[in-house]
Structure formats: structure tokens, C-alpha cells
């Protein structure tokens, strides 16, 4: 059987990471890839600023953030804008 060099292989679209470490993404749990990226990047920024990881941390904060989002420990929070204050006359 012929061996395949995994370093030359292009990762499948539902896998994130390097050859050593792959993160399988279940498209049913993450239907919106853009939202996943935005939430994970915001969480990675929090981790870089010193927030405590909710799972065992990886060497890279971005990977830790991705795993937290996929596990459901971190999610998007809806922001509601306060109505403008009316000037009191």
C-alpha cells in the first residue's frame, strides 16, 4: 500500500488545524461559519487579554477559543441598543 504524505494534503473543508492537531467541525452545530469565526476570534482576544479558559488550554489561544465555541461553552450574545434618551425640557 502506498503511503500518503499528509503534509502535502489539503485539509478537508470541515477540518481546522495542522497535521498534528485537527479540529473536526460538525456543520449541524455550526451552521454559520462566519458567526463561528467572529465568536471564536472575539474569545481568542479575551484569552490573550488574560481571561481564564473554560477548557484545558491549547498552546495557541485561537485553538482554545475554537474548541470552547464548538463545545458550547462560549456563544454569541445578542446586544440590544438602548433607546435614545429624550431631552428633558
C-alpha positions in Angstrom: 0.0 0.0 0.0 1.3 3.5 -0.9 1.9 5.9 1.9 0.4 9.4 1.6 2.4 12.4 2.7 -0.1 14.3 4.9 2.0 17.5 4.7 1.1 17.8 1.0 -2.6 17.1 1.6 -5.1 19.9 1.5 -7.3 19.7 4.7 -10.9 18.9 4.1 -13.2 22.0 4.5 -14.7 20.7 7.7 -11.4 20.3 9.5 -9.3 23.1 11.0 -5.8 22.9 12.3 -2.4 21.4 11.4 -1.4 17.8 10.6 -0.6 17.3 14.3 -3.9 18.6 15.6 -7.2 18.7 13.7 -10.5 20.0 14.9 -13.5 18.4 13.3 -16.3 20.8 12.8 -19.9 19.4 12.8 -21.8 21.6 10.3 -25.0 20.9 12.2 -23.6 22.6 15.3 -22.0 25.4 13.4 -24.3 26.3 10.5 -22.9 29.8 10.1 -19.1 29.7 9.5 -18.9 33.5 9.6 -20.5 33.6 13.1 -18.2 30.8 14.3 -15.1 32.8 13.2 -16.4 36.1 14.7 -17.2 34.5 18.1 -14.0 32.4 18.2 -11.9 35.4 17.3 -13.5 37.6 20.0 -13.0 34.8 22.5 -9.3 34.4 21.5 -8.9 38.2 22.1 -10.3 37.7 25.6 -8.0 34.9 26.2 -5.0 36.9 25.1 -6.1 39.7 27.5 -5.9 37.3 30.4 -9.4 35.7 30.7 -9.5 32.2 32.1 -10.1 29.4 29.6 -13.2 27.3 30.2 -11.5 24.1 28.9 -7.9 22.8 29.1 -6.0 25.4 27.1 -4.0 24.8 24.0 -0.7 26.4 23.2 -2.5 28.8 20.9 -5.4 30.9 22.2 -7.2 30.7 18.8 -7.4 26.9 19.1 -8.6 27.1 22.6 -11.3 29.6 21.6 -12.4 27.4 18.7 -12.8 24.4 21.0 -14.7 26.5 23.5 -17.2 27.7 20.8 -17.6 24.2 19.4 -18.2 22.7 22.8 -21.0 25.3 23.5 -19.2 26.9 26.4 -18.9 30.2 24.5 -21.6 31.6 22.3 -22.8 34.9 20.8 -24.6 37.3 23.0 -27.4 39.4 21.5 -26.8 43.1 22.1 -29.8 45.3 22.4 -29.4 49.0 21.9 -30.9 51.3 24.5 -33.5 53.7 23.1 -32.1 57.2 22.8 -32.8 59.4 25.8 -35.3 62.1 25.2 -34.1 65.6 26.2 -35.9 66.8 29.2 -37.2 70.4 28.6 
